[in-house]
């Protein structure tokens, strides 16, 4: 017996449809997202308190931010991420582009990263 939760079950169902020839795998994004699990901190652009979250997908143009916080479409947020071996976290100014994902919000990077602090 195989047990899956939420989006994992939908992904398995989709792959089954592809294997049976009833669906095709068409790219939906310009930039391919890579699966990752990265602990980050983020805040709203008008706030100073950082909240913990996880990024589960990332590309050169955006990421999937796993958080229970209610985000608004078009809202500007600041993501702090520490690269492997990095001395200080980088701040990424991002804009919320999708709030319909069942596990979080999708955000696109709107400018270059700058060192935090």
C-alpha positions in Angstrom: 0.0 0.0 0.0 1.3 3.4 -0.9 0.3 6.5 1.2 0.9 10.0 0.0 -0.2 13.4 1.3 -1.7 16.4 -0.6 0.3 17.4 -3.6 2.4 14.2 -3.7 -0.7 12.1 -4.4 -1.7 14.5 -7.3 1.8 14.2 -8.7 1.7 10.4 -8.7 -1.8 10.5 -10.3 -0.4 12.8 -13.0 2.6 10.5 -13.7 0.2 7.5 -14.0 -1.8 9.4 -16.6 1.4 10.2 -18.5 2.5 6.6 -18.4 -0.8 5.5 -19.7 -0.6 8.0 -22.6 -3.5 10.0 -21.4 -1.5 13.1 -20.5 1.6 14.9 -21.7 4.3 16.6 -19.8 4.3 20.2 -21.2 6.6 22.8 -19.6 4.6 25.4 -17.7 7.5 27.8 -16.9 10.2 29.6 -18.7 12.7 28.6 -16.0 12.9 25.0 -14.9 12.4 24.6 -11.1 14.6 22.3 -9.2 13.4 20.4 -6.1 15.1 21.5 -2.9 14.5 21.7 0.8 16.0 24.9 2.2 15.2 26.5 5.5 14.9 30.2 5.1 13.6 33.3 6.9 11.3 35.9 5.4 9.4 39.0 6.2 7.0 41.4 4.6 8.6 44.4 3.0 7.0 46.7 5.6 7.9 44.6 8.6 11.1 43.8 10.6 10.2 40.4 12.2 11.6 37.4 10.3 9.5 34.3 10.0 10.8 30.8 9.4 9.8 28.9 6.2 11.0 26.4 3.7 11.7 26.6 0.0 10.8 23.4 -1.8 11.3 24.4 -5.4 13.7 27.0 -6.8 14.7 28.4 -10.2 16.6 31.5 -11.4 13.4 33.4 -11.5 11.4 32.2 -8.5 10.7 29.7 -5.7 7.9 27.9 -3.9 7.8 29.2 -0.3 6.2 26.8 2.2 4.5 28.9 4.9 1.3 29.0 6.8 1.3 32.8 6.8 -1.4 34.3 4.6 0.3 36.1 1.7 -1.4 38.3 -0.8 -1.0 38.2 -4.5 1.4 40.9 -5.6 2.7 41.4 -2.1 6.4 42.3 -1.8 8.4 40.1 0.6 12.0 39.8 1.6 13.6 36.4 1.7 16.8 35.7 3.6 18.7 32.7 2.4 22.2 31.6 3.5 24.2 29.9 0.7 26.3 26.8 1.6 29.5 28.2 3.1 28.1 31.7 3.1 29.1 34.0 6.0 26.0 36.1 5.9 22.5 35.5 4.5 21.5 37.2 1.3 18.3 39.2 1.0 16.1 38.6 -2.0 13.3 41.1 -2.7 10.5 39.0 -4.2 6.9 39.4 -5.2 4.1 36.8 -4.5 2.9 35.5 -7.8 0.6 32.6 -6.8 -1.3 32.0 -3.6 -3.4 29.0 -4.8 -0.7 26.4 -4.2 -2.0 24.0 -1.4 1.4 24.0 0.4 2.5 27.7 0.2 3.0 30.6 -2.1 5.0 31.1 -5.3 7.3 34.1 -5.4 9.4 35.6 -8.2 12.6 37.4 -7.6 12.3 41.1 -8.6 15.9 42.2 -8.1 19.4 41.1 -7.4 20.4 39.6 -4.0 22.2 41.8 -1.5 23.9 40.8 1.8 21.6 41.1 4.8 22.5 43.3 7.7 
